[in-house]
Amino acid sequence: MDAINLCNAIRMEFARVFEKKIPLDAFPAKIQDMILALARQENYTIEYMMASLLVAVSTAIGNTVNIRIRGGWVSNSALYMILVGRPGTGKTPPLDFAFRPIRKHDAQAVKQFKLEMEQYNNLVESNKGKKENTTPLPDKPILRRTIISDFTPEALMRALDDNQRGIVVYVDEIMGMFNAVNQYSRGQLIEQLLTAFSGKPLDISRCSMPLPIHIEYPFINIVGTMQTTRMHELIEKGYKENGLLDRIIFVYPSSQDISDWQLDEDSSFASFEKYSNLWEAIINKVIDLPFTDNNNVQNILNFSPEAKAYFTNWRNNAIRAVNQIQDDGLVDSRVIKAPMITARLALVLQIFRWACGEVHKDFVDIESTKSAIALSEYFESCYADIQKYMLKESIEPQKKELLDCLSATFTTSDAIQAGKEVGLSERSVMYSLVNLATNKIIKKIKRGEYEKLQ
């Protein structure tokens, strides 16, 4: 495919993004180009790619830079994120691309650790049996990895203690991790994840630990994939009640179609290498931000006055809407966590734009703030779509048949007639309409008239 045709293809891809209201323009310009090109040539889903890049940058930042949300309320950039979709929609490849530079750093860290351990063990061996003139032993080498995929809860806390810059729990098919959590720790890890997300210190004492662990500034990212049909398991495990679900960003593309491969493979490898190198340079610039273990002097960015006013007004409007709700059962608890998550996204975007050479990293500006709000609202629309999917899947088969027989808008008479076709009595139809309206599957427009919401 020549350059003109590729540009035209990318423009068509961008038009699709605009139509679906995907906030691609929240990203630095060169990253927008990269996302669109890789979507075209590698079949990366745009939404998954956007999310993967964000959580990778957040991981690279770690505890090096925080944001002052308000007064004494300071937060790191940690994100809990799950890519949701049907099998085959390409959730894993964008994640692999985004984290490849960080994996390279981990591989180098393992190589260096093995070398240092060999030297350390040789010194220990050479000192054996000697009473005088022994060579002083250096501190025992520590392996500081960032990506943790296969672990016990205790091993995870040890890894975080060893690398207090921050770690990421990266698990494909993440429900497996949540299932294992209960087997190992009886829910203690979930409590630790909730504590870490809030930025509170972690204290861990175990019989198997020679010394207790204290982590003043825990930084844990979580990223993984999940099939749509397993979302209900998170609810059933009580993660809505304990607040974990409210802290997770869910990414669920509006289209679950698997796209065709394009016939431009001849140019795709060179293009992939070009963008892979670009991405590695950006991540490496963020990783090079200085960090010292147990450093009490934190690098904290404030919102600019303009950004602070915009962010505060956005937050207040959302909270005022909550205050208007009289029934506590109708209050969406995710709204309360949204400002903290959005502020973190603003910090990530500011550092992201700096790493791309677009702006400074002195404070969080209005552009990063507006972009973070756009992304936050988009991710919440993803969660709303997942809720609709779960509601639709929970509909009893006969009610589903009834809905399938009805138009997008319909009357009570239409429903009664459709009920006869699927074997429902008039009374059962009326009960079903009330139930479907309560569960927000349909909406009552006025007396005797409804519309489908799914």
C-alpha positions in Angstrom: 0.0 0.0 0.0 1.5 3.4 -1.0 1.7 6.4 1.3 -1.4 8.1 -0.2 -3.6 5.0 0.2 -2.3 4.5 3.7 -3.1 8.1 4.6 -6.6 7.7 3.1 -7.1 4.5 5.1 -6.0 6.2 8.3 -8.4 9.1 7.6 -11.3 6.6 7.2 -10.2 5.0 10.5 -10.2 8.4 12.2 -13.7 9.1 10.8 -14.9 5.9 12.4 -13.3 6.9 15.7 -15.0 10.3 15.6 -18.4 8.7 14.8 -18.1 6.4 17.8 -17.0 9.3 20.0 -13.7 7.6 21.0 -11.5 10.4 22.5 -8.4 9.6 20.5 -7.6 13.3 20.4 -6.8 13.1 24.1 -3.4 11.6 23.1 -0.3 13.3 21.8 -0.4 13.8 18.0 2.3 11.3 17.2 0.6 8.7 19.4 -2.7 9.3 17.5 -0.9 8.5 14.3 0.7 5.4 15.8 -2.7 4.1 17.1 -4.4 4.5 13.8 -1.5 3.0 11.8 -1.3 -0.1 14.1 -5.1 -0.5 14.0 -4.9 -0.6 10.3 -1.8 -2.8 9.8 -1.8 -5.0 13.0 -5.5 -5.1 13.6 -5.1 -3.6 17.1 -8.5 -2.5 18.4 -8.2 1.3 18.9 -9.9 1.3 22.3 -7.7 -1.5 23.7 -4.7 0.2 22.3 -5.5 3.6 23.9 -6.1 1.9 27.3 -2.9 -0.2 27.0 -0.7 2.8 26.3 -2.2 4.7 29.3 -1.6 2.0 31.8 1.9 1.3 30.5 2.8 5.0 30.9 1.3 5.0 34.4 3.5 1.9 35.2 6.6 3.7 33.9 5.8 6.7 36.0 5.3 4.7 39.2 6.1 6.7 42.4 8.3 9.2 40.6 5.6 11.9 40.1 2.3 12.5 42.0 -0.5 14.9 41.6 -2.1 17.2 44.2 -5.8 16.8 43.7 -6.7 19.2 46.5 -4.9 20.6 49.5 -3.3 17.7 51.3 -4.9 15.1 49.0 -2.0 13.8 46.9 -2.2 10.8 44.6 0.1 8.7 42.5 -1.0 7.6 39.0 -1.9 4.0 39.7 -4.7 2.5 37.5 -6.7 -0.7 37.8 -7.8 -1.6 34.2 -9.5 -4.5 32.6 -10.0 -5.0 28.8 -13.3 -6.7 28.3 -14.6 -8.4 25.1 -15.6 -11.6 23.4 -13.0 -14.1 22.5 -10.9 -13.2 19.4 -11.4 -9.4 19.7 -7.7 -8.8 20.2 -7.4 -7.8 23.8 -3.9 -9.1 24.4 -1.8 -7.9 21.4 -2.1 -4.1 22.2 -1.2 -4.9 25.8 1.9 -6.9 24.7 2.9 -4.0 22.4 2.5 -1.4 25.2 4.5 -3.3 27.8 7.2 -4.6 25.6 9.7 -1.8 26.5 9.0 -2.4 30.2 9.5 -6.2 29.8 12.9 -5.3 28.2 13.9 -3.4 31.3 12.8 -6.3 33.5 14.8 -8.8 31.4 17.9 -6.6 31.9 17.2 -6.4 35.6 17.0 -10.2 35.9 20.3 -10.5 33.9 22.0 -8.0 36.2 20.6 -9.6 39.3 21.9 -13.1 38.3 25.4 -11.6 37.7 25.4 -9.8 41.1 24.1 -12.9 42.8 26.9 -15.0 41.3 29.5 -12.4 42.6 27.8 -12.3 46.0 27.8 -16.1 46.3 31.4 -16.3 45.3 32.3 -13.9 48.0 30.3 -15.9 50.6 32.0 -19.0 49.5 35.5 -17.5 49.6 34.9 -16.2 53.2 33.9 -19.7 54.5 36.3 -21.0 57.1 38.3 -17.8 57.2 38.6 -16.1 60.6 40.8 -13.2 59.5 41.2 -10.9 56.5 37.8 -11.8 55.2 36.4 -9.6 52.4 33.4 -7.6 53.7 30.2 -8.7 52.1 28.2 -6.2 50.2 24.4 -6.0 50.6 22.7 -9.0 49.2 21.4 -8.2 45.6 17.7 -7.4 45.2 15.8 -8.2 42.1 13.6 -5.2 41.2 11.0 -6.3 38.7 8.1 -4.2 37.5 5.8 -6.7 35.8 4.4 -9.4 38.0 2.2 -12.1 36.4 2.4 -15.3 38.3 2.5 -14.9 42.1 1.1 -15.6 45.5 -0.2 -12.6 47.5 2.9 -12.8 49.8 5.2 -12.9 46.8 3.5 -9.9 45.3 4.0 -7.9 48.5 7.7 -8.9 48.6 8.0 -7.8 45.0 6.5 -4.4 45.8 8.8 -4.1 48.9 11.8 -4.8 46.7 10.7 -2.3 44.0 8.9 0.6 45.7 9.0 2.7 42.6 6.0 0.5 41.7 4.9 -2.7 40.1 2.1 -3.8 37.7 0.0 -7.0 38.1 -0.3 -8.0 34.4 -2.5 -11.0 34.0 -4.2 -12.3 30.8 -7.7 -13.7 31.6 -7.6 -11.9 34.9 -10.5 -13.8 36.5 -8.0 -16.6 37.1 -6.1 -14.2 39.4 -9.3 -13.2 41.3 -10.2 -16.8 41.8 -6.7 -17.7 43.1 -6.8 -14.7 45.5 -9.5 -16.2 47.6 -7.7 -19.6 47.8 -4.4 -18.1 49.0 -5.3 -15.2 51.2 -9.0 -15.4 52.1 -9.6 -11.9 50.6 -6.6 -10.3 52.3 -5.0 -9.4 49.0 -8.2 -7.6 47.9 -8.0 -5.5 51.1 -4.4 -4.7 50.4 -5.3 -3.7 46.8 -8.0 -1.4 48.1 -5.5 0.1 50.6 -2.8 0.5 47.9 -5.2 2.2 45.5 -6.1 4.8 48.1 -2.4 5.5 48.7 -2.4 4.4 52.3 0.7 2.6 53.8 0.8 -1.2 53.7 1.9 -3.3 56.7 2.3 -7.0 56.2 3.4 -9.5 58.8 3.5 -13.3 58.2 5.0 -16.2 60.1 7.0 -17.0 57.0 8.5 -13.5 56.9 11.7 -13.0 58.9 10.8 -9.2 59.1 7.5 -7.4 58.7 7.0 -5.3 55.5 6.1 -1.6 55.7 5.5 0.2 52.4 4.8 3.9 53.0 3.9 4.7 49.4 2.5 1.6 47.7 2.2 1.8 43.9 0.4 -1.2 42.3 -1.1 -1.1 38.8 -3.4 -3.9 37.6 -4.1 -4.7 34.0 -5.6 -7.7 32.4 -8.2 -9.1 30.0 -11.6 -10.7 30.6 -14.3 -12.2 28.5 -17.7 -10.4 28.6 -19.5 -13.5 29.8 -17.4 -13.6 33.0 -18.1 -10.0 34.1 -20.9 -11.2 36.4 -18.3 -13.2 38.4 -16.9 -10.0 39.7 -20.3 -9.0 41.1 -20.9 -12.4 42.6 -17.5 -12.3 44.4 -18.7 -9.2 46.2 -16.3 -6.8 44.5 -19.1 -4.3 44.0 -19.9 -4.2 47.7 -16.3 -3.8 48.8 -15.6 -1.0 46.3 -13.0 -2.8 44.2 -15.3 -2.6 41.1 -15.6 1.2 41.5 -11.8 1.5 41.2 -11.5 -0.5 38.0 -11.5 1.1 34.5 -13.3 -1.2 32.1 -12.6 -0.9 28.4 -15.4 -2.3 26.2 -15.4 -1.4 22.5 -18.8 -0.5 21.1 -18.2 -2.9 18.3 -17.3 -6.5 19.2 -16.8 -7.4 15.5 -13.5 -9.0 14.6 -12.1 -6.9 11.7 -10.7 -8.2 8.4 -7.0 -8.3 7.8 -5.8 -5.7 5.3 -3.8 -6.6 2.2 -0.8 -4.4 3.0 1.5 -6.8 4.7 4.5 -5.7 2.6 4.8 -2.4 4.5 3.5 -3.5 7.8 6.7 -4.9 9.3 8.7 -1.7 8.6 5.9 0.4 10.0 5.6 -1.8 13.1 9.3 -1.5 13.8 9.1 2.3 13.3 6.3 2.6 15.8 7.8 0.0 18.2 11.0 2.1 18.3 9.1 5.3 18.8 7.1 3.8 21.7 10.2 2.3 23.3 11.9 5.7 23.3 8.9 7.3 24.9 8.6 4.7 27.7 12.4 4.8 28.3 12.2 8.6 28.8 9.5 8.1 31.5 11.4 5.2 33.1 14.5 7.5 33.3 12.6 9.8 35.7 14.6 9.7 39.0 13.4 7.7 42.0 15.0 6.9 45.3 13.6 4.2 47.6 12.1 5.6 50.8 12.5 9.1 49.4 10.3 11.3 51.6 10.6 14.2 49.2 8.0 13.5 46.6 7.7 15.2 43.2 4.2 16.5 43.2 2.5 18.3 40.3 -0.3 20.8 40.9 -3.1 21.6 38.6 -2.6 25.0 36.8 -5.2 27.6 38.1 -7.2 27.2 34.9 -7.1 23.4 35.1 -8.0 23.4 38.8 -11.1 25.5 38.1 -12.2 23.3 35.2 -11.6 20.1 37.1 -13.4 21.4 40.3 -16.4 22.6 38.3 -16.6 19.2 36.5 -16.4 17.3 39.8 -19.0 19.6 41.5 -21.5 19.2 38.7 -21.3 15.4 39.0 -21.7 15.5 42.8 -24.6 17.9 42.6 -26.4 15.4 40.3 -25.8 12.7 43.0 -27.1 15.0 45.7 -30.4 15.3 43.8 -31.1 11.6 44.2 -33.3 10.9 47.1 -33.1 7.1 47.1 -29.6 5.9 48.3 -30.1 2.7 46.4 -30.0 4.6 43.1 -26.7 6.4 43.8 -23.9 5.1 41.5 -20.9 4.7 43.8 -18.5 4.9 40.8 -19.3 8.6 40.6 -17.6 9.2 43.9 -14.3 7.6 42.8 -14.3 9.3 39.4 -12.5 12.5 40.4 -9.5 10.6 41.8 -9.2 8.3 38.8 -9.6 11.3 36.4 -6.9 13.3 38.2 -4.6 10.3 37.8 -5.4 10.2 34.1 -4.6 13.9 33.9 -1.2 13.2 35.5 -0.5 10.3 33.1 -1.4 12.5 30.1 0.8 15.4 31.2 3.8 13.1 31.6 2.9 11.3 28.4 2.8 14.6 26.4 6.1 15.6 28.0 7.7 12.3 27.0 6.5 13.0 23.4 8.1 16.4 23.4 4.9 18.4 23.4 4.8 20.1 26.8 6.5 20.6 30.1 6.2 18.5 33.3 6.0 21.4 35.7 2.2 21.2 36.4 -0.9 19.6 35.0 -2.3 21.9 32.4 -5.9 22.5 31.1 -5.4 20.3 28.0 -4.4 17.3 30.0 -7.3 17.9 32.4 -9.9 18.2 29.6 -8.5 15.1 27.9 -8.6 13.1 31.2 -12.2 14.1 31.7 -13.0 13.0 28.1 -11.3 9.7 28.7 -12.9 9.2 32.1 -16.4 9.8 30.6 -15.7 7.5 27.7 -14.6 4.7 30.1 -17.7 5.1 32.1 -19.8 4.7 28.9 -17.9 1.4 28.4 -18.9 0.3 31.9 -22.5 1.3 31.2 -22.5 -0.8 28.0 -21.2 -3.7 30.0 -24.0 -3.3 32.5 -26.5 -3.3 29.7 -24.9 -6.5 28.3 -25.2 -8.2 31.8 -28.8 -7.1 32.2 -29.7 -8.3 28.7 -28.0 -11.7 29.5 -29.9 -12.0 32.8 -33.3 -11.7 31.1 -35.4 -14.8 31.3 -35.7 -16.6 27.9 -39.4 -16.0 27.5 -39.0 -12.3 28.2 -36.2 -12.2 25.7 -38.5 -13.8 23.1 -41.1 -11.2 23.9 -38.6 -8.4 23.3 -37.4 -9.9 20.1 -41.0 -9.8 18.8 -41.3 -6.1 19.5 -40.1 -3.0 17.6 -37.7 -0.4 19.0 -40.8 1.5 20.2 -44.1 -0.3 21.0 -47.4 0.0 22.8 -49.0 -2.2 25.5 -51.3 -3.7 22.9 -48.2 -4.6 20.8 -46.7 -6.3 23.8 -49.9 -8.3 24.6 -50.1 -9.5 21.0 -46.4 -10.5 21.0 -47.0 -12.2 24.3 -49.6 -14.5 22.7 -47.0 -15.5 20.1 -44.5 -16.6 22.7 -47.1 -18.2 25.1 -47.4 -15.4 27.7 -50.8 -14.4 29.2 -51.8 -10.8 29.3 -51.1 -10.7 33.0 -47.6 -12.1 32.5 -46.9 -9.6 29.8 -47.9 -6.7 32.1 -45.7 -8.1 34.9 -42.8 -8.5 32.4 -43.1 -4.9 31.3 -42.9 -3.6 34.8 -39.9 -5.9 35.5 -38.1 -4.9 32.3 -38.6 -1.2 33.0 -37.3 -1.6 36.5 -34.2 -3.2 35.2 -33.7 -0.5 32.6 -34.2 -2.9 29.6 -37.1 -0.8 28.4 -38.3 2.7 29.2 -41.9 3.9 29.6 -42.3 7.0 27.4 -45.9 7.7 28.4 -49.0 5.8 29.4 -49.1 2.6 27.2 -46.0 3.4 25.2 -42.4 2.1 25.6 -39.0 2.0 24.0 -36.2 -0.5 24.2 -33.0 0.7 25.8 -30.9 -2.3 24.7 
